Amino acid sequence: MVASHPTERQDHGLDPAQTAWQQRLEALLGEGCRAGADLVEVFLERTDHIGVLAEQDTITSVSPAFAMGAGIRVFSNQRDGFVSTNDLSDAGLLRALDQALGMLNLERHSAASLRSFDGLRPLRDFGLEKQGWLVQAPDLSSSTALLLQGTDLLQRHGQHLDVRRGSYSRDWQEVLVAASDGTFARDIRLHQSCGLSVLAADGEHRASIGRRYGSTDRPDDLKTWDVDASAAEVCASAATMLYADYVDGGQMPVVLANRFGGVIFHEACGHLLETTQLERGTSPFAGMVDQTIANPAVTAIDEGLSAGAFGSIAMDDEGMESQRTVLIENGVLKRFLSDRAGEMRTGHQRTGSGRRQNHGFAAASRMRNTYIAAGPHRPEELISSIDRGLYCKSMGGGSVGATGQFNFSVEEAYLIENGQLGQAVKGATLIGEAKEVMPRISMCADDLDLAAGYCGSVSGSIFVTVGQPHIKVDSITVGGR
């Protein structure tokens, strides 16, 4: 599989039990330590991706991609240098190491360093039981057939549909992480996502609706997808919103639905609780651990443990086993999400949150499954507590500033009048700032649910889960037409 060992069988991959990887990595890490590095880390991966797009009744895109490479990171005096390479020969890895060392003015074969490397610990192999996942996942024939079934069902369930789309993505990844602190761990991951979307149009009326579903570590998930129910849900939403009136903006109370409603907390607040933001000096919550930053009704969690959830990981991309991290408890800030660099530079202990898109990125503190915890109320209680406001059933896209200012479009919304749901409205945008909105979340319902998503940041695009129960925000700016 590797350039310096051409006789190795490809299916051995990154398994140290079948290849000479441990010996090669120990030699490489030793070279880095002798050059004076405080710590050296090597991230190896191979990937197998396929994406399929169906538009109307035709498969319009099939995009396979395969990759294998390494990312080498060197730390010295809280500074770091990172280099990636696709050349996995001994010479190629040493060349990448030399480049990373050079970023920190370190050099191999210089004066002997007092630093020592005692070797790697025994391998922690999280991928041992996952060897067959790639072949168990749906093949191209079955995935394309299901997408075409999905776009056909959209046509059957919907009306005035100008555009019908279905998409499927499968990402398989094998990783091996080794570091000079003894870290030595391997994992295999499988992420799958599928989605349906429509654009409905009738004269001047327009509605664009989409739904995406995703899971990890479940090879058979696509086979059990209820595509008919998904198509019916998308078309029902499109039919409702097609002729909806535009909302009148203003300051008002809002109820946000569960599942993807959690995207606002993820984007506007979750990123501010990553040590990456502390290093940049852009988090308004810096220095506020054990202080109140939200309403006492709010407890927020980030974890990588929920079975099948899109953001779950057995280990992070620095080889640390996943865990559950309580970020906010009853309104009080408890922890920040931290990676290796974050721990070195800010003092916040690692939380198994070092993540990256691939070997071309250095790991950074990133979210996994991030959600507001369930509360004691029924969703109906939140709505009935509002005389006049807005119910946001489905969120769309949005943007977030560096310190938590946000605006998010609402895909499907309804007026709340005298404690009851009223007419559907469109064109709503939620505008606010995390530090101001968090204290205004006064009620949380008992119906926590999660939704798959993708998150882009300094270490690339990664798989995450957002979520929450229905929540009530006492006052927020609603932009309208």
C-alpha positions in Angstrom: 0.0 0.0 0.0 2.9 2.4 0.8 5.5 3.5 -1.7 8.5 2.0 0.2 6.8 -1.4 0.6 5.3 -2.2 -2.8 4.8 -5.8 -2.0 2.4 -5.1 0.8 -1.3 -6.1 0.0 -3.5 -3.0 -0.4 -6.1 -4.3 2.0 -3.6 -4.1 4.8 -4.1 -0.4 4.7 -2.9 1.4 7.8 -3.1 -1.7 10.1 0.2 -1.8 12.0 -0.4 -5.5 12.7 0.0 -6.2 9.0 2.6 -3.6 8.0 5.7 -2.0 9.3 4.0 1.2 10.2 4.8 1.2 13.9 8.6 0.8 13.2 8.5 3.5 10.6 6.5 5.9 12.7 8.7 5.4 15.7 11.8 6.2 13.6 10.1 9.4 12.2 9.0 10.6 15.6 12.4 10.0 17.1 14.0 12.1 14.4 11.6 15.0 15.2 12.3 14.8 19.0 16.1 14.7 18.5 15.8 17.9 16.4 14.4 19.6 19.5 10.6 19.5 19.0 8.4 19.4 22.1 6.0 17.1 20.4 5.6 15.5 17.0 2.3 14.1 15.6 1.7 12.1 12.5 -1.9 11.7 11.1 -2.2 9.0 8.3 -5.4 8.4 6.4 -6.9 6.7 3.4 -10.4 7.6 2.1 -13.0 6.3 -0.3 -15.8 8.7 -1.2 -18.7 8.7 -3.6 -21.3 11.3 -4.2 -24.4 10.9 -6.4 -26.9 13.5 -7.6 -30.3 12.9 -9.2 -32.1 15.8 -10.8 -35.7 15.3 -12.0 -35.6 11.7 -13.3 -31.9 11.5 -14.3 -28.6 10.8 -12.5 -26.7 13.9 -13.4 -23.5 13.4 -11.3 -21.5 10.6 -9.9 -18.3 11.7 -8.2 -15.9 9.1 -6.7 -12.7 10.2 -5.0 -9.9 8.2 -3.4 -7.0 9.6 -1.3 -4.1 8.5 0.9 -1.7 10.8 2.7 -0.1 12.1 5.9 -0.2 15.3 7.9 2.8 16.0 10.2 2.7 18.6 12.9 5.6 19.7 15.1 5.2 21.7 18.3 7.9 23.9 20.0 7.3 26.5 22.7 3.5 26.7 21.9 4.2 27.3 18.3 3.5 24.7 15.6 4.4 23.8 12.0 2.2 21.6 9.8 2.9 19.9 6.5 0.9 17.4 4.5 2.1 15.0 1.9 0.9 12.2 -0.4 4.3 10.7 -0.6 4.3 8.0 2.1 7.7 6.6 1.4 10.3 7.0 4.2 12.0 9.7 2.2 8.7 11.5 1.6 7.8 11.5 5.3 11.2 12.7 6.3 11.0 15.5 3.8 7.7 16.6 5.2 9.1 16.4 8.7 12.0 18.6 7.7 9.7 21.2 6.3 7.6 21.2 9.5 10.7 21.5 11.6 12.0 24.3 9.5 8.9 26.4 10.2 10.0 26.5 13.8 13.8 27.0 13.0 14.5 23.4 14.0 16.7 21.1 12.0 17.6 17.4 12.0 21.3 16.5 12.5 21.8 19.7 14.5 23.3 19.7 18.0 21.9 16.8 20.0 18.7 17.6 21.8 18.0 16.6 25.4 14.5 15.5 24.4 13.9 11.7 24.2 11.3 9.6 22.6 10.4 6.4 24.5 8.4 4.7 21.7 4.7 4.3 21.0 2.3 2.7 23.5 0.4 -0.5 22.4 -2.0 0.3 19.6 -5.6 1.2 20.5 -7.5 -0.2 17.6 -11.0 1.2 17.3 -11.3 -0.1 13.8 -10.8 -3.8 14.4 -14.5 -4.7 14.2 -15.2 -2.3 11.2 -13.1 -3.9 8.5 -16.1 -4.9 6.4 -18.0 -1.6 6.5 -16.9 -0.4 3.0 -18.2 -3.5 1.2 -21.4 -3.6 3.3 -22.4 0.0 2.3 -24.7 0.4 -0.6 -23.2 0.0 -4.1 -23.6 2.5 -6.8 -26.5 0.6 -8.5 -28.6 0.5 -5.3 -27.9 4.1 -4.3 -28.8 5.5 -7.7 -32.0 3.5 -7.9 -33.1 4.8 -4.5 -32.4 8.4 -5.5 -34.4 8.0 -8.7 -37.2 6.5 -6.6 -37.0 9.6 -4.4 -37.3 12.1 -7.2 -40.2 10.1 -8.6 -42.0 10.1 -5.2 -41.5 13.9 -5.0 -43.3 14.2 -8.3 -46.2 12.0 -7.0 -46.5 13.8 -3.7 -45.9 17.4 -4.9 -47.5 20.0 -7.1 -46.0 22.9 -9.1 -42.5 21.4 -8.7 -40.0 23.1 -11.1 -37.0 21.2 -9.6 -36.7 17.8 -7.9 -33.4 16.7 -6.5 -32.0 13.7 -4.5 -28.5 13.3 -3.3 -26.4 10.6 -1.6 -22.9 10.8 -0.1 -20.8 8.0 1.4 -17.5 8.7 3.1 -15.2 5.9 4.3 -12.0 6.8 6.1 -9.3 4.8 7.8 -7.0 6.8 10.1 -3.8 6.0 12.1 -2.5 8.6 14.6 0.9 8.5 16.3 2.6 11.1 18.5 5.8 11.4 20.5 3.9 11.4 23.7 3.2 7.7 23.0 -0.2 8.1 21.4 -0.9 5.3 18.9 -4.5 4.7 17.7 -6.4 3.6 14.6 -10.0 3.9 13.5 -12.3 3.2 10.6 -15.2 5.6 10.0 -18.3 5.5 7.7 -20.5 8.5 7.1 -23.6 8.4 4.9 -26.1 11.1 4.1 -29.0 11.4 1.7 -31.4 14.2 1.0 -34.4 15.4 -1.0 -35.2 19.0 -2.1 -37.7 20.8 -4.3 -38.3 24.2 -5.8 -42.0 24.8 -6.1 -43.3 27.7 -8.3 -46.7 29.0 -9.3 -46.6 32.4 -11.0 -44.9 34.8 -8.6 -45.1 32.4 -5.7 -41.9 30.4 -4.8 -40.9 27.9 -2.1 -37.6 26.1 -1.8 -37.6 23.2 0.7 -35.0 20.5 1.5 -34.3 17.8 4.1 -31.1 16.0 4.8 -30.6 12.8 6.8 -27.2 11.4 7.9 -25.6 8.8 10.1 -22.3 7.3 11.0 -21.1 3.7 11.5 -24.2 2.2 10.1 -23.5 0.5 6.7 -27.1 -0.5 6.2 -28.7 2.9 6.9 -29.6 3.8 3.3 -31.3 0.5 2.9 -33.7 1.3 5.7 -34.4 5.0 4.7 -38.1 5.6 4.4 -37.8 7.6 1.2 -41.6 7.8 0.7 -42.1 9.4 4.1 -39.2 11.9 3.4 -40.7 12.8 0.0 -44.1 13.4 1.5 -42.6 15.6 4.3 -40.7 17.8 1.8 -43.7 18.2 -0.5 -46.1 19.0 2.3 -43.8 21.7 3.5 -43.4 23.1 0.0 -47.2 23.2 -0.5 -47.7 25.1 2.7 -45.0 27.6 2.1 -45.7 28.2 -1.6 -48.6 30.5 -1.0 -47.6 31.8 2.5 -47.7 35.5 3.2 -44.5 37.4 4.0 -43.9 37.9 7.7 -43.9 41.4 9.3 -40.6 41.9 11.1 -40.0 43.2 14.6 -38.9 42.2 18.1 -40.9 39.3 19.3 -40.9 36.0 21.2 -40.0 32.9 19.1 -40.4 29.2 19.5 -37.7 27.2 17.6 -38.5 23.6 16.7 -36.3 20.7 17.7 -33.7 18.9 15.5 -32.1 21.3 13.0 -33.3 24.3 15.1 -30.1 23.6 17.0 -28.1 25.1 14.2 -28.3 28.5 15.8 -26.8 27.3 19.0 -24.1 25.4 17.1 -23.1 28.4 14.9 -23.7 31.4 17.2 -22.6 29.9 20.5 -20.9 26.5 20.0 -18.0 27.9 18.0 -17.3 30.5 20.7 -16.8 27.7 23.2 -13.9 26.2 21.1 -10.3 27.0 22.3 -9.6 28.0 18.7 -11.7 31.1 19.4 -9.8 31.7 22.6 -6.5 31.6 20.8 -7.8 34.2 18.4 -9.2 36.3 21.2 -12.7 36.4 19.5 -14.8 34.6 22.1 -16.9 36.9 24.4 -17.0 34.0 26.9 -13.2 34.0 27.5 -12.5 33.9 31.3 -16.1 33.2 32.2 -15.9 29.5 33.3 -18.2 29.0 36.3 -20.1 32.2 35.5 -23.6 32.5 34.2 -23.8 33.1 30.5 -27.3 31.7 29.7 -30.7 31.3 31.3 -30.9 28.7 34.0 -33.2 26.7 31.7 -30.2 26.0 29.4 -27.9 23.0 29.6 -25.7 22.4 26.6 -23.7 19.3 25.7 -21.1 18.3 23.2 -20.3 14.6 22.8 -19.1 12.0 20.3 -20.9 9.0 21.8 -24.5 8.9 20.5 -24.9 5.8 18.5 -25.3 6.5 14.8 -25.2 10.3 15.2 -23.4 12.1 12.3 -20.9 13.7 14.6 -20.0 10.6 16.7 -16.4 9.4 16.7 -14.7 6.6 18.5 -11.6 8.8 18.8 -10.7 12.2 17.6 -8.1 13.0 14.9 -5.4 13.3 17.6 -6.0 9.8 18.8 -7.9 10.7 22.0 -11.0 8.6 22.8 -14.3 10.4 22.5 -16.2 11.6 25.5 -19.1 13.7 26.8 -18.5 17.4 27.6 -21.0 19.5 29.4 -20.4 23.0 28.1 -23.2 24.9 29.9 -25.0 23.6 33.0 -28.1 25.4 34.2 -26.9 28.5 32.5 -23.4 28.3 33.9 -20.4 27.9 31.6 -18.4 24.8 32.6 -16.0 23.8 29.8 -14.5 24.8 26.5 -13.8 22.3 23.8 -10.1 21.8 23.5 -7.6 20.0 21.2 -3.9 19.4 21.7 -2.9 23.0 20.6 -5.7 24.5 22.7 -4.5 22.7 25.8 -1.0 23.9 25.2 -1.9 27.5 24.6 -4.9 28.1 26.8 -4.6 25.6 29.6 -8.0 24.1 29.0 -7.8 20.3 29.1 -8.3 18.3 25.9 -11.9 17.0 25.4 -11.4 14.6 22.5 -12.4 17.4 20.1 -9.4 17.6 17.8 -10.9 17.2 14.4 -9.9 17.8 10.7 -11.4 17.3 7.3 -8.5 15.2 6.1 -4.7 14.9 6.2 -4.4 18.2 4.4 -5.5 20.1 7.6 -4.0 20.4 11.1 -6.5 19.3 13.8 -8.4 22.1 15.7 -11.0 22.1 18.5 -14.3 21.3 16.8 -17.8 20.3 17.8 -19.2 16.7 17.5 -22.8 16.2 18.5 -23.8 19.5 20.0 -27.2 20.2 21.5 -29.3 21.9 24.2 -30.5 19.3 26.6 -34.2 18.5 27.1 -36.2 20.4 29.6 -39.5 19.7 31.6 -42.1 21.2 29.3 -44.3 19.9 26.5 -43.8 21.8 23.2 -47.5 23.0 23.4 -46.7 24.8 26.7 -44.1 26.9 24.9 -46.5 28.0 22.2 -49.4 28.6 24.6 -47.2 31.0 26.7 -46.9 33.5 23.8 -49.7 36.0 22.9 -48.0 37.1 19.6 -44.9 35.6 18.2 -43.3 33.3 15.6 -43.0 29.5 15.5 -39.9 28.4 13.4 -40.6 24.9 12.3 -37.6 24.5 9.9 -34.4 26.6 9.6 -32.5 27.4 6.5 -29.0 28.8 5.9 -27.4 31.8 7.6 -24.2 33.6 8.6 -22.3 34.2 11.8 -19.7 36.8 12.7 -16.5 36.1 14.6 -17.9 37.0 18.0 -21.4 35.5 17.7 -23.5 37.9 15.7 -25.9 35.8 13.5 -28.7 35.9 11.0 -30.5 32.8 9.9 -33.3 32.4 7.4 -36.4 30.4 8.4 -37.5 27.8 5.9 -41.0 27.2 7.3 -42.7 29.4 9.9 -46.1 30.1 11.5 -47.5 33.0 13.4 -48.4 32.4 17.1 -51.5 34.3 18.1 -53.2 34.0 21.5 -51.2 30.9 22.3 -52.2 29.1 19.1 -50.4 28.4 15.8 -51.8 30.6 13.1 -51.1 31.1 9.4 -47.9 30.1 7.6 -45.5 32.9 6.8 -42.2 33.1 4.8 -39.3 35.4 4.5 -38.4 35.4 8.2 -34.8 35.9 9.4 -33.6 35.6 12.9 -31.1 38.2 13.9 -29.1 38.4 17.1 -26.0 37.9 19.1 -25.1 34.8 21.1 -24.3 36.7 24.3 -27.6 38.4 24.3 -29.8 35.6 23.1 -28.6 32.8 25.4 -30.1 34.5 28.6 -33.4 34.8 26.8 -33.9 31.0 26.2 -36.5 30.7 29.1 -38.2 27.3 28.3 -36.9 24.0 26.9 -39.3 21.2 25.9 -38.9 17.4 26.5 -38.5 16.4 22.9 -34.8 16.6 22.2 -33.9 15.4 18.7 -30.8 15.6 16.5 -30.0 16.4 12.9 -27.0 15.8 10.7 -25.0 18.7 9.3 -21.6 19.8 8.0 -19.4 22.4 9.7 -16.7 24.4 8.1 -13.9 26.1 10.1 -10.1 26.3 10.3 -9.6 22.6 9.9 -11.9 22.1 7.0 -15.4 20.7 6.6 -16.4 18.0 9.1 -19.4 15.8 10.0 -21.4 17.2 13.0 -24.8 16.8 14.7 -26.9 19.8 15.8 -29.9 19.4 18.0 -32.2 20.7 20.7 -35.8 20.2 22.0 -38.3 22.9 21.2 -37.1 26.1 22.9 -38.7 29.4 23.6 -36.6 32.7 23.1 -38.4 35.5 25.0 -37.3 38.2 22.5 -35.3 38.2 19.3 -35.2 40.4 16.2 -37.2 38.9 13.3 -36.4 40.4 10.0 -39.2 40.4 7.4 -40.2 41.8 4.1 
